[in-house]
């Protein structure tokens, strides 16, 4: 009855029938009240986004899988201290291997324990090199190593060891996460690279933080209240199949031969003679703890002598079966991933999703209950070995051929496949790391190394769009995001940045259409409400825009960009106090969100608190040293603090950072005017007039220079040109006031 109920629950989960799974799980726990069944019930609640129910079900449980699921439910409810306590009890290891370390890293990140977060993300990546979300977190924290060192040959060997240890695990119920832990410890005990040794000893100490969060999946569970950019899922093993006790249960030996029992695995005294498909009770054998390396025991079995002939005959059948299966294995063709530059805007009609770990399966598939073949039974059966030497030899075929995704393939093909995957991840990792360091042009060049079928995916094109956005090339950013929308119209990755790019381009129709599309796609996503808020902000309806941004914050309190957009709207409404609070909230969730530092600097600059303004602009500059806008306003703050020489140096850096931007040239001319270097200021403005001939402020500033030089005719000419270019009402009033005082001496004007 218990097995049928468990199967019914897992079948319901596979078909996303969560209500039915919860109902049957309650019947299961009522009839068979065990902690393993409680784990299954909690998993059902978590998959249906009922974290509070899972929290109450698992409260007070002690098993490793229970602690992990309990911590996951606490994390969803923002009970970070309880989640940390569940994952890190005294003298106990983090449960669920790489997944547990990743969750613990997220907890430390949100509790401002940055060094601990970096350490656990490194541990997760070391245990499972294909856990892309852990590398993403390290990148956005500014603590990632180069992808070449992370996704190297050591990672390929680690992946191979995972599958080998899963294939040779003494228990068929061993979970994928436990196999990751076994493989990681095998790497520790074998030839570890210097990077792996640093991770083992906990010597990593790199600084940083990031703008977004990840979507974290446990047992196929999606976390809410996390950031926009890291949306990934990976599953943890099924709680029922993996009982986290100190001693693993013995494997069940089944008859799989169609013509009769497998004589090599049957006990001669208890072998059934009437039924072929009956289940045979496995003989006694010692096992080490789960997560430990399986060591071949030197102890001789008491019944080994009578079975030597049967063992030898079955060993011969193992070799024969292995040869047959290996001949039918499928191979992964390797493909060179470097090469020529690709057209960044060419695309194919295909879809893709974000990189996931290799264990991303349904909840009941996290446990590899594969049907064992004859060779598997013969190899792992304890009654088939009479000496340690013979037992070691019997594992040679298993090491050469093992199961991956239901197919039996050779170890060499696994290594080649792993290297192919890691080659791809190296390019993606380098591009993402460079983008997080705001080396955007280098990131774009790196993404061009991808083959067409990977470059033309929604995720990559969204990253390309973000890179162009940071380079203040809004037209190219809009083009890349538009292609991403065509390929994956259901994906909201980067759509908040896309809407801001359309805002800067003044594309009100496109922005309105995008906002409506996103709301109809997912009205519970913060990116949708950010796009809607940008649409209203472009129409100068700042109060309605603020309400939309606050809705985004309500949906995801950890979404730093939404907090920053709220701050921008408060500044537009001249509510500086609430604007400061919003920017500080953004920095509380992401200290590397340079937009919030920039926003605080702008507020203090307008309040004439120049020292505070300089400090916040410098903090933004340390995070993004290639932004000409930040450099320009940093120079402005220095100039306002009567440090004009330093300001000129900063302005020159801003001009070199972005030669197309008119802002640093205009600010440089302003500084030169205040230093009474009129000729140099006019030279800068003449250069600026060629690149921006329709900027009224340029002609107004030239009029001020001619007025200071008592060249009233030229001053009047430039003031008139500035008014003809239809400046804003404030600028127009300032220009008219300057015309009225054109013949008033500067000394008298200053007194007035």
Secondary structure, DSSP 8 states (H G I E B T S, - for coil): -HHHHHHHHHHHHHTT-HHHHHHHHHHHHHHS--HHHHHHHHHHHHHTT-HHHHHHHHTT--SHHHHHHHHHHHHHTT-HHHHHHHHS-TT---TTHHHHHHHHHHHHHHTT-HHHHHHHHHHHHHH-TT-HHHHHHHHHTT----HHHHTSHHHHHHHHHHHHHHHT-S-TT-BHHHHHHHHHHHHHHS---HHHHHHHHT--------S--EE--SSS----S--SSEE-------TTT----SS-----EE---TTS--GGGS-TTT--SS-SS-EE---------TTS---------TT-GGGHHHHHHHHHHHHHHHHHHHHT-----------S---TT---S--------TT---GGGSB------HHHHHHH-GGG-SSHHHHHHHTHHHHHEEEETTEEEEHHHHHHHHHHHHHHHHHHHHHHHHHHTT-HHHHHHHHTTS-HHHHTSHHHHHHHHHHHHHTT-HHHHHHHHHHHHHH-TT--TTHHHHHHHHHHTT-HHHHHHHHHHHHHH-TTSHHHHHHHHHHHHHTT-HHHHHHHHHHHHHH-TT-HHHHHHHHHHHHHTT-HHHHHHHHHHHHHH-TT-HHHHHHHHHHHHHTT-HHHHHHHHHHHHHH-TT-HHHHHHHHHHHHHTT-HHHHHHHHHHHHHH-TT-SHHHHHHHHHHHHTT-HHHHHHHHHHHHHH-TT-HHHHHHHHHHHHHTT-HHHHHHHHHHHHHT---HHHHHHHHHHHHTTTS-HHHHHH-
